[in-house]
Structures are given as C-alpha cells and as structure tokens.
Amino acid sequence: MQLEKSIAVNDHFQLQYEEAQGCFVLLYPEGMVQLNQSAGEIMNLCDGKKSCLDIAKILEEKFQMPDLKKDVEAFLKEAFERKWVMYAN
C-alpha cells in the first residue's frame, strides 16, 4: 500500500450517513454495506486529497489516540481489496 498517495471512494460507490441507522453506509447498484464507526470515520476522510498517513493523523488528533496508523492502514488495505477506494492520483 502506498501510504502517501491520496485516496478516494471508488466512483461505483456512494458514501453517506444514514440518520435512521446512525452510521455511514456505502451504496452501490447491487445493495448497501453498513459500516461500523471506525470504518465510517476512515471512509469519510477518503476525499481524494488525503493519504493513509493524513487520515491516521486526523483520527489520532480527533480521538486523542496515538498510533492509529496500523489500524487505518489495515482497514484501507481491505477497502482496496473490496474496491471501495482507489488512489486519486
């Protein structure tokens, strides 16, 4: 995984917050994936401008938890495998 490249949500998916369910979901033509809080926070930061390192730093500051890089990297690796995200540049 290229930790310094910007990451975006794949164009085939739409990320949105569902008030009724109280969580982020990924919508796609065949259905929907309900994300847990951690996954939703990470995916919400995949805006095509931020890298894995940027996302980890933002979440470390937001939740005042050091060393989230490995967790963010592990989730994004899985998200890449599922084609939920792609490199923006």
PEFEN-V955015 format. One record per pair of residues at least 6 apart in sequence whose ideal C-beta (glycine too) atoms are under 8 Angstrom apart, sorted by the first residue. I is the first residue (numbers start at 1). GAP is how many residues later the second one is. Records with the same first field share a line. If there is no record, write none. Layout:
BEGIN
I = GAP / GAP
END
This chain:
BEGIN
1 = 51 / 72 / 75 / 76 / 79
2 = 85
3 = 48 / 49 / 50 / 70
4 = 47 / 48 / 49
5 = 46 / 82 / 83 / 84
6 = 42 / 43 / 44 / 45 / 81 / 82 / 83
7 = 39 / 41 / 43 / 44 / 45 / 48 / 69 / 78 / 79 / 80 / 81
8 = 38 / 39 / 40 / 77 / 78 / 79 / 80
9 = 6 / 17 / 34 / 37 / 75 / 76
10 = 73 / 74 / 75 / 76
12 = 16 / 17 / 71
13 = 13 / 14 / 15 / 71
14 = 12 / 13 / 14
15 = 9 / 10 / 11 / 12 / 28 / 29 / 31
16 = 8 / 9 / 11
17 = 6 / 7 / 8 / 23
18 = 6 / 7 / 16
21 = 13
23 = 11 / 12 / 13 / 14 / 17
24 = 11 / 15 / 16 / 19 / 20
25 = 7 / 8 / 9 / 10
26 = 6 / 7 / 9 / 17 / 58
33 = 51
35 = 8
38 = 33 / 37
39 = 36 / 40
41 = 18 / 21
42 = 13 / 17 / 30 / 33 / 34 / 37
43 = 36 / 41 / 42
45 = 9 / 10 / 13 / 14
46 = 9 / 30 / 33 / 39
48 = 40
49 = 39
50 = 8
52 = 17 / 20 / 21 / 24
53 = 16
55 = 17 / 21
56 = 12 / 13 / 15 / 16 / 17
59 = 6 / 9 / 13
60 = 6 / 7 / 8
76 = 9
79 = 6
80 = 6
END
